[in-house]
Amino acid sequence: VIIAKRLIQTPRKTTLPLSWPVNVLLLICITWMPTREHLQAAERSVPAERPHIVIVLVDDLGYGDLSSFNANSKIATPALDAFALQSMRLTDAHAPGPLCHMSRYGLMTGQYPFRIDVNRWKEHALIGAEQTTIASLCREAGYRTAMVGKWHLGFEENGYDQVLPGGPVDVGFDSFFGIRASTDIPPYFYIRGDRAVEPPTEQIDANASPNWSPIQGEFWRAGGIAPNLDLHDVLPTFADEATRIIDEHAGAQTAQPLMLYVALPAPHTPWLPSELYLNSSRVPLYGDFVAMVDGVVGQILDRLQQHDMDDNALVIFSSDNGPVWYDEDVQRTGHDSDGPWRGMKADAWEAGHRMPTIVRWPNRIEPGSTSNQLICFTDFLATFADLFGIGIADDANVDSISFLPALLNRDNAPTQERQQWVMRSGRGHYVVRDGDWKWIDRLGSGGFSKPNRIAATAGGPKSQLYDLSVDPGEQKNLADRMPEKVKAMQAILIATIGETQ
């Protein structure tokens, strides 16, 4: 088919007959006459070469913030809207945990974050040098690997004027420029490689915004800060660094593919839109900052296009967890950052972890398509291994299942598709998915939404069971009515966590 297509499309200066073997081949192919759709499907199923890989992970963006996932969004995101039209939208994609460090650990390692103590990130590195990561896997496959932005997976800290071991450059990235954690968690300083660009030798006072909750608005905590760091400049600085890396890679004119992980620390607090975006949306402050994030993503996508890198680039966009967005925010602004889902950041409910995820790979992934395949960020590891055709150690693949078949619309894929998924919420509630069934082992949100914990009462339900196919808003708890299903979900949890508890 591919040969026939090329022969048919090859310009010729004569109408003289071709040699008889070519004529026979053309006759056979014309008799079968594949449609354009058949040809495109064939091309999608056989990657010609390893693509550049660009992962853009934003911070605390809600499923309802993008109009490509929520037609009622009041925030204009033209760059991401255009990107979605060229891509596949994944409507059932989930963070491995509904908080920053949980989500990033699962994405990087392919392992559920509840398998380790992720809360030790403040002083210690969460990823061991021996662990397989998406970065080390890409480097093994011949990629140049670079990271820009928010790490939030810890370093072995021994003073900020010393080497910071255990970070990105020790777990597979050739280069790193970014920050230690969120832009509201001190100390605030940039890191290049494994050293502070400037140690945080000065102090900054805490800040808050009127008319917002204590953890919304222009909120940041008091603490150390590097002398020349301004929190307003962090997002533009990362935009410049990400585009510089693309420029540099294109200028090198190398055949080596690029893997670039851009972890933008926004629209996480502090909400600090630049003057260009201030008052640009119909959602005060937060919407303006989301619009600025859209602008930064647009800069990265435009730079790939300028260097003709986008035609063979697998670009993945998502958010690390749900937004901090209360019911009163919806009432006040008319905008629901959570979209159709219940809850928010840190919750066991859907809005805490179901993420707006978009994937583009020209001529491989069908533009404007949608997949409802259940996916977890832990699956990036197996998906890249599947793409490269290389194996990974069994212990590194515990919780990772390739979703490449879903991206390429492979009907007869040999790879198992994910049917089950397990997560732990910010306050320790376990979540189990099995097909459309969702079970939460305790009552309450398990996160920031109130009430986050509810004591079970005599004769009442002790857990939560929802059929998401008919109750996506998690309003009808079926736990008491379906005790056998609850037992089946408990068995999945026990089988998954093993000796974790």
C-alpha positions as CSV (number, residue, x, y, z in Angstrom):
1,V,0.0,0.0,0.0
2,I,2.7,2.4,0.9
3,I,4.7,1.6,-2.2
4,A,1.6,2.1,-4.4
5,K,0.8,5.3,-2.7
6,R,4.3,6.7,-3.4
7,L,4.2,5.5,-7.0
8,I,0.9,7.1,-7.6
9,Q,2.0,10.4,-6.0
10,T,5.4,10.5,-7.8
11,P,5.4,13.2,-10.5
12,R,6.3,11.9,-14.0
13,K,7.4,13.8,-17.1
14,T,6.0,11.2,-19.5
15,T,2.9,9.2,-20.1
16,L,4.8,6.2,-21.5
17,P,4.0,2.8,-19.8
18,L,6.0,1.8,-16.8
19,S,7.9,-1.5,-16.7
20,W,5.5,-4.5,-16.5
21,P,6.3,-5.4,-12.8
22,V,5.3,-1.9,-11.7
23,N,2.2,-2.1,-13.9
24,V,1.2,-5.3,-12.3
25,L,1.7,-3.9,-8.8
26,L,-0.3,-0.9,-9.7
27,L,-3.1,-3.0,-11.1
28,I,-3.3,-5.1,-7.9
29,C,-3.3,-2.0,-5.7
30,I,-5.9,-0.2,-7.8
31,T,-8.1,-3.3,-7.8
32,W,-8.0,-3.2,-4.0
33,M,-8.1,0.6,-4.0
34,P,-7.6,1.6,-0.3
35,T,-9.3,4.7,0.8
36,R,-7.4,7.7,2.2
37,E,-8.7,6.7,5.6
38,H,-7.1,3.2,5.2
39,L,-3.8,4.7,4.2
40,Q,-3.8,7.1,7.2
41,A,-4.7,4.2,9.5
42,A,-1.8,2.2,8.1
43,E,0.6,5.1,8.6
44,R,-0.6,5.6,12.2
45,S,0.1,2.0,13.1
46,V,3.7,2.0,12.0
47,P,5.8,4.8,13.5
48,A,8.6,5.7,11.0
49,E,11.0,6.9,13.6
50,R,11.2,7.8,17.2
51,P,9.4,11.1,17.7
52,H,10.4,14.1,19.8
53,I,8.5,13.8,23.1
54,V,7.2,17.0,24.8
55,I,5.3,16.6,28.1
56,V,3.6,19.8,29.4
57,L,2.3,19.3,32.9
58,V,0.5,22.3,34.4
59,D,-0.4,22.7,38.0
60,D,-3.9,22.7,39.6
61,L,-5.7,23.2,36.3
62,G,-9.3,22.0,36.5
63,Y,-11.1,19.7,34.0
64,G,-13.7,22.5,33.6
65,D,-11.2,25.2,32.7
66,L,-10.7,24.3,29.0
67,S,-13.5,24.7,26.6
68,S,-12.4,21.6,24.8
69,F,-13.5,19.7,27.9
70,N,-16.2,22.1,29.2
71,A,-18.3,24.0,26.7
72,N,-19.4,26.3,29.5
73,S,-15.9,27.4,30.5
74,K,-15.6,31.2,30.9
75,I,-11.9,31.2,30.3
76,A,-10.5,31.7,26.8
77,T,-7.7,29.3,26.0
78,P,-7.1,29.7,22.3
79,A,-3.8,27.9,22.1
80,L,-5.0,24.8,23.9
81,D,-8.3,24.8,22.0
82,A,-6.5,24.8,18.7
83,F,-4.1,22.1,20.1
84,A,-7.1,19.9,21.1
85,L,-8.5,20.1,17.5
86,Q,-5.2,18.6,16.2
87,S,-5.1,15.9,18.9
88,M,-6.8,13.2,20.8
89,R,-8.6,14.1,24.0
90,L,-8.4,11.5,26.8
91,T,-11.5,11.9,28.9
92,D,-10.8,9.2,31.5
93,A,-7.2,10.0,32.4
94,H,-6.2,10.2,36.1
95,A,-3.4,11.5,38.2
96,P,-1.8,8.8,40.4
97,G,-2.7,11.0,43.4
98,P,-4.6,14.2,43.8
99,L,-1.7,16.3,45.1
100,C,1.5,17.6,43.4
101,H,4.1,15.3,44.8
102,M,1.9,12.2,44.5
103,S,1.0,12.9,40.9
104,R,4.6,13.6,39.8
105,Y,6.0,10.5,41.5
106,G,3.7,8.3,39.6
107,L,4.3,10.0,36.3
108,M,8.0,9.8,36.6
109,T,8.3,6.2,37.9
110,G,5.3,4.3,36.7
111,Q,4.6,3.3,40.3
112,Y,1.6,4.2,42.5
113,P,2.8,6.9,45.0
114,F,1.2,5.1,48.0
115,R,3.9,2.5,47.7
116,I,6.4,4.8,49.3
117,D,6.3,7.6,51.9
118,V,5.9,10.5,49.5
119,N,5.7,13.1,52.3
120,R,9.4,12.9,53.0
121,W,10.1,15.0,49.8
122,K,10.7,18.1,52.0
123,E,14.2,16.9,52.9
124,H,14.8,13.7,50.9
125,A,14.7,12.6,47.3
126,L,11.7,10.3,46.5
127,I,13.3,8.6,43.5
128,G,16.3,6.3,43.9
129,A,19.1,6.4,41.4
130,E,18.4,2.8,40.5
131,Q,14.8,3.4,39.6
132,T,13.6,3.4,36.0
133,T,12.0,6.7,35.1
134,I,10.4,8.1,32.0
135,A,13.6,10.2,31.6
136,S,16.1,7.3,32.0
137,L,14.0,5.2,29.7
138,C,14.1,7.9,27.0
139,R,17.8,8.4,27.5
140,E,18.3,4.6,27.1
141,A,16.3,4.9,23.8
142,G,18.8,7.5,22.5
143,Y,17.0,10.7,23.5
144,R,18.4,14.0,24.8
145,T,16.4,14.5,28.0
146,A,15.7,18.0,29.5
147,M,13.4,19.2,32.2
148,V,12.2,22.7,32.9
149,G,10.0,23.8,35.9
150,K,8.7,22.4,39.1
151,W,10.3,19.2,40.5
152,H,8.5,18.6,43.9
153,L,10.0,15.2,44.3
154,G,12.7,16.1,46.8
155,F,16.5,16.4,47.0
156,E,19.0,15.1,49.5
157,E,19.3,18.5,51.2
158,N,22.4,19.5,53.0
159,G,22.2,23.3,52.6
160,Y,21.2,25.2,49.6
161,D,24.8,26.3,48.9
162,Q,25.8,22.7,48.4
163,V,25.1,20.1,45.7
164,L,21.5,18.9,45.7
165,P,21.6,15.2,45.0
166,G,18.6,13.0,44.0
167,G,17.0,15.5,41.6
168,P,16.3,15.4,37.9
169,V,19.9,15.1,36.7
170,D,20.4,12.1,38.9
171,V,17.3,10.2,37.6
172,G,17.6,10.4,33.9
173,F,17.6,14.1,32.7
174,D,20.6,15.5,31.0
175,S,19.7,19.0,32.1
176,F,17.4,20.7,34.6
177,F,16.4,24.3,35.2
178,G,13.6,24.8,37.7
179,I,12.4,25.1,41.3
180,R,12.3,22.8,44.3
181,A,8.5,22.8,44.7
182,S,5.5,25.1,44.3
183,T,5.8,28.8,44.0
184,D,4.0,29.2,47.3
185,I,6.3,26.9,49.3
186,P,9.6,28.4,50.5
187,P,12.5,28.6,50.1
188,Y,12.2,30.2,46.7
189,F,15.2,29.8,44.4
190,Y,16.1,28.5,40.9
191,I,18.2,25.3,40.4
192,R,20.3,24.5,37.4
193,G,21.5,21.0,37.2
194,D,22.0,20.0,40.9
195,R,22.9,23.4,42.3
196,A,21.1,26.6,43.3
197,V,21.6,29.4,40.9
198,E,21.5,31.7,43.9
199,P,20.9,30.3,47.4
200,P,17.8,31.7,49.2
201,T,19.7,34.2,51.4
202,E,17.0,36.8,51.7
203,Q,13.5,36.7,53.3
204,I,10.0,37.3,51.8
205,D,6.9,38.0,53.9
206,A,3.7,36.0,53.5
207,N,1.0,37.3,51.1
208,A,-2.7,36.8,50.6
209,S,-5.6,38.2,48.6
210,P,-8.9,39.6,49.8
211,N,-12.1,37.9,48.7
212,W,-10.4,34.5,48.3
213,S,-9.8,31.7,50.7
214,P,-6.5,31.6,52.5
215,I,-5.0,29.2,49.9
216,Q,-6.2,31.0,46.8
217,G,-5.4,34.2,45.0
218,E,-1.9,35.9,45.3
219,F,-1.1,33.6,48.2
220,W,2.5,32.6,49.1
221,R,4.2,31.7,52.4
222,A,6.9,33.6,54.2
223,G,10.4,32.2,53.9
224,G,13.8,32.4,52.2
225,I,14.1,33.7,48.7
226,A,17.0,34.1,46.3
227,P,18.1,37.8,45.9
228,N,17.2,38.2,42.3
229,L,14.1,36.0,42.1
230,D,10.7,37.6,41.7
231,L,7.7,35.2,41.9
232,H,5.9,37.2,39.2
233,D,8.7,36.2,36.8
234,V,8.8,32.5,37.4
235,L,6.3,31.4,34.7
236,P,7.8,33.7,31.9
237,T,11.3,32.5,32.9
238,F,10.3,28.9,32.4
239,A,8.7,29.8,29.1
240,D,12.0,31.3,27.9
241,E,14.0,28.3,29.1
242,A,11.7,25.8,27.4
243,T,11.8,27.6,24.1
244,R,15.5,28.1,24.4
245,I,16.0,24.3,24.7
246,I,13.9,23.8,21.6
247,D,15.9,26.4,19.7
248,E,19.2,24.9,20.8
249,H,18.2,21.4,19.9
250,A,17.0,22.5,16.4
251,G,20.1,24.5,15.9
252,A,22.3,21.5,16.6
253,Q,20.8,19.8,13.5
254,T,21.2,16.4,15.2
255,A,19.3,13.3,14.4
256,Q,18.9,12.7,18.1
257,P,15.3,13.1,19.3
258,L,14.5,15.4,22.2
259,M,12.5,14.5,25.3
260,L,11.4,17.7,27.0
261,Y,9.4,17.7,30.2
262,V,8.0,21.1,31.1
263,A,6.4,21.2,34.5
264,L,4.7,24.6,34.8
265,P,4.0,25.7,38.4
266,A,0.7,27.4,37.3
267,P,-2.2,28.0,37.7
268,H,-1.2,26.9,41.2
269,T,-1.1,29.7,43.7
270,P,0.1,32.4,43.7
271,W,-2.1,33.6,40.9
272,L,0.2,36.2,39.3
273,P,-0.9,37.0,35.7
274,S,1.3,39.4,33.9
275,E,0.0,42.8,32.8
276,L,-0.8,41.4,29.3
277,Y,-3.3,38.9,30.8
278,L,-4.7,40.9,33.7
279,N,-8.5,41.3,33.4
280,S,-8.4,39.3,30.2
281,S,-10.9,36.6,31.3
282,R,-14.4,36.5,32.7
283,V,-13.1,34.8,35.9
284,P,-11.2,37.4,38.0
285,L,-7.5,36.6,38.7
286,Y,-7.7,32.8,38.4
287,G,-9.0,32.9,34.8
288,D,-6.4,35.5,33.9
289,F,-3.6,33.2,35.2
290,V,-5.1,30.3,33.3
291,A,-5.0,32.5,30.2
292,M,-1.4,33.2,30.8
293,V,-0.7,29.5,31.1
294,D,-2.4,29.0,27.8
295,G,-0.1,31.7,26.3
296,V,3.0,29.9,27.6
297,V,1.9,26.6,26.2
298,G,1.2,28.3,22.9
299,Q,4.8,29.7,22.9
300,I,6.1,26.1,23.3
301,L,3.9,24.7,20.5
302,D,4.7,27.6,18.2
303,R,8.5,27.1,18.7
304,L,8.2,23.4,17.7
305,Q,6.3,24.5,14.6
306,Q,8.9,27.2,13.7
307,H,11.7,24.6,13.7
308,D,9.6,22.0,11.8
309,M,9.8,19.7,14.8
310,D,6.0,19.4,15.3
311,D,5.4,17.0,12.5
312,N,7.3,14.3,14.3
313,A,6.6,15.3,17.9
314,L,4.5,13.4,20.4
315,V,3.1,16.2,22.6
316,I,1.3,15.4,25.8
317,F,-0.6,18.0,27.8
318,S,-2.2,17.5,31.2
319,S,-2.5,18.8,34.8
320,D,-1.1,17.3,37.9
321,N,-4.3,17.3,40.0
322,G,-7.6,19.2,40.3
323,P,-8.1,22.8,41.2
324,V,-8.7,24.6,44.5
325,W,-12.2,25.7,43.6
326,Y,-15.1,25.9,46.1
327,D,-18.8,25.9,45.6
328,E,-18.9,29.6,46.5
329,D,-16.3,30.3,43.7
330,V,-18.7,28.8,41.2
331,Q,-21.6,30.8,42.6
332,R,-19.6,34.0,42.6
333,T,-17.9,33.7,39.2
334,G,-20.3,31.5,37.2
335,H,-17.4,29.3,36.3
336,D,-16.9,25.7,37.4
337,S,-13.3,24.8,37.3
338,D,-14.2,21.2,38.3
339,G,-16.4,20.8,35.2
340,P,-19.0,18.0,35.6
341,W,-17.1,16.3,38.4
342,R,-17.5,16.3,42.2
343,G,-14.9,17.7,44.5
344,M,-11.5,19.4,44.0
345,K,-7.8,19.1,44.7
346,A,-6.7,16.3,47.2
347,D,-10.1,14.6,47.0
348,A,-11.0,11.0,46.3
349,W,-13.9,12.4,44.2
350,E,-13.4,12.7,40.5
351,A,-12.4,16.4,40.3
352,G,-9.4,15.8,42.4
353,H,-7.7,13.4,40.0
354,R,-9.5,13.2,36.6
355,M,-7.4,15.4,34.4
356,P,-7.9,17.1,31.0
357,T,-5.4,15.3,28.9
358,I,-4.6,16.0,25.3
359,V,-2.1,14.1,23.1
360,R,-0.9,15.1,19.6
361,W,1.2,13.1,17.1
362,P,0.7,14.2,13.5
363,N,0.0,11.3,11.0
364,R,-0.2,8.8,13.9
365,I,-3.0,10.0,16.2
366,E,-6.2,11.0,14.6
367,P,-6.8,14.7,15.0
368,G,-10.0,15.8,16.8
369,S,-10.5,12.3,18.2
370,T,-11.5,11.2,21.7
371,S,-10.7,8.2,23.8
372,N,-12.5,7.1,26.9
373,Q,-9.8,4.5,27.8
374,L,-9.1,4.4,31.5
375,I,-5.5,5.8,31.9
376,C,-3.3,6.7,34.8
377,F,-0.1,8.9,34.6
378,T,1.8,5.8,35.8
379,D,1.1,4.4,32.3
380,F,3.5,6.9,30.6
381,L,6.4,4.6,31.4
382,A,5.0,1.5,29.7
383,T,3.6,3.6,26.8
384,F,7.1,5.0,26.0
385,A,8.6,1.5,26.4
386,D,6.0,0.2,24.0
387,L,6.8,3.0,21.6
388,F,10.5,2.4,21.7
389,G,10.1,-1.4,21.5
390,I,12.3,-1.9,24.6
391,G,11.6,-3.7,27.8
392,I,11.7,-2.4,31.4
393,A,12.4,-4.3,34.6
394,D,9.3,-5.9,36.1
395,D,9.7,-4.0,39.4
396,A,9.6,-0.7,37.4
397,N,6.5,-1.7,35.6
398,V,4.3,-2.7,38.6
399,D,1.6,-0.1,38.0
400,S,2.2,0.8,34.3
401,I,0.2,-0.3,31.3
402,S,0.7,1.0,27.8
403,F,-2.0,3.1,26.3
404,L,-0.2,3.4,22.9
405,P,-2.9,1.2,21.3
406,A,-5.6,3.6,22.4
407,L,-3.6,6.5,20.9
408,L,-3.1,4.7,17.6
409,N,-6.5,3.1,17.5
410,R,-5.1,-0.4,17.3
411,D,-8.0,-2.8,17.3
412,N,-5.9,-5.9,17.6
413,A,-3.3,-4.6,20.1
414,P,-1.4,-7.3,22.0
415,T,-1.0,-5.0,24.9
416,Q,-3.5,-5.2,27.8
417,E,-5.7,-2.2,28.3
418,R,-6.2,-0.8,31.8
419,Q,-9.4,-2.0,33.4
420,Q,-8.5,-1.3,37.1
421,W,-6.8,1.5,38.9
422,V,-6.0,2.3,42.5
423,M,-5.2,5.7,44.2
424,R,-4.9,7.2,47.6
425,S,-6.4,10.6,48.3
426,G,-4.7,13.5,50.2
427,R,-6.2,12.4,53.5
428,G,-5.7,8.7,53.0
429,H,-8.9,7.5,51.4
430,Y,-8.3,4.6,48.9
431,V,-10.0,4.7,45.6
432,V,-10.5,1.7,43.4
433,R,-11.8,1.7,39.8
434,D,-13.0,-1.4,38.0
435,G,-14.5,-0.6,34.7
436,D,-17.2,2.0,35.4
437,W,-17.4,1.1,39.1
438,K,-15.7,3.3,41.6
439,W,-15.3,2.5,45.3
440,I,-13.9,4.7,48.1
441,D,-13.0,2.9,51.2
442,R,-14.3,5.6,53.6
443,L,-16.9,8.3,53.8
444,G,-16.2,11.9,52.9
445,S,-14.1,13.6,50.3
446,G,-10.8,12.4,51.6
447,G,-9.3,15.8,50.6
448,F,-10.0,19.5,50.7
449,S,-13.8,19.4,50.1
450,K,-15.9,19.5,53.3
451,P,-16.6,17.1,54.9
452,N,-13.4,15.3,54.2
453,R,-14.1,12.6,56.7
454,I,-17.5,11.2,57.9
455,A,-17.7,8.7,60.7
456,A,-19.8,5.7,59.8
457,T,-23.0,5.2,61.8
458,A,-24.8,2.1,62.9
459,G,-27.0,0.9,60.0
460,G,-25.4,3.3,57.6
461,P,-22.8,2.9,54.8
462,K,-19.2,2.5,55.7
463,S,-17.8,3.3,52.3
464,Q,-18.8,4.8,48.9
465,L,-19.7,2.9,45.7
466,Y,-20.7,4.6,42.5
467,D,-21.5,3.5,39.0
468,L,-19.9,6.2,36.9
469,S,-21.7,5.1,33.7
470,V,-25.0,6.4,35.1
471,D,-23.8,8.6,38.0
472,P,-20.6,10.5,37.0
473,G,-21.3,13.1,39.6
474,E,-21.0,10.5,42.4
475,Q,-24.3,11.4,44.0
476,K,-25.9,8.0,44.6
477,N,-23.9,5.8,47.0
478,L,-24.7,2.1,46.3
479,A,-22.4,0.6,49.0
480,D,-25.2,-0.6,51.2
481,R,-27.3,-2.0,48.3
482,M,-24.4,-3.9,46.7
483,P,-22.3,-5.6,49.4
484,E,-20.9,-8.2,47.0
485,K,-19.6,-5.5,44.7
486,V,-18.0,-3.8,47.7
487,K,-16.3,-7.1,48.6
488,A,-15.0,-7.4,45.0
489,M,-13.6,-3.9,45.1
490,Q,-12.0,-4.6,48.5
491,A,-10.3,-7.6,47.0
492,I,-8.8,-5.5,44.2
493,L,-7.4,-3.1,46.7
494,I,-5.9,-5.9,48.8
495,A,-4.4,-7.5,45.8
496,T,-2.9,-4.2,44.6
497,I,-1.5,-2.8,47.9
498,G,0.1,-6.1,48.9
499,E,2.4,-5.4,51.8
500,T,2.1,-1.6,51.5
501,Q,0.0,-1.3,54.7
